[in-house]
Amino acid sequence: MRVSISKAKSDFSELLKRAQREPVIVTCRGEPDAVILSIDEYERLRRLRAYLSMVRLSRELERAGVTATELYEASRKDHEDRS
């Protein structure tokens, strides 16, 4: 669903209900400007983003020849040295 900013202002409560079923795209001068999502969808996207970040990090470590165990041990030692 797409709505203008002025429509979003006047029907905000209804748009929040609608966002439970589908994303609501808010437009400014006809161009997409923001999206209203349900909290469940927002959390799902946050988890997906975190997962993809971990996959990228894992690939970078693999290319660098560093294992997760080595990274953990180096981090642990650095933390202990600071304490």
Secondary structure as GFF3:
##gff-version 3
##sequence-region A 1 83
A	DSSP	beta_strand	2	4	.	.	.	ID=ss1
A	DSSP	alpha_helix	5	10	.	.	.	ID=ss2
A	DSSP	alpha_helix	12	19	.	.	.	ID=ss3
A	DSSP	beta_strand	24	28	.	.	.	ID=ss4
A	DSSP	beta_strand	31	36	.	.	.	ID=ss5
A	DSSP	alpha_helix	39	64	.	.	.	ID=ss6
A	DSSP	alpha_helix	68	82	.	.	.	ID=ss7
###
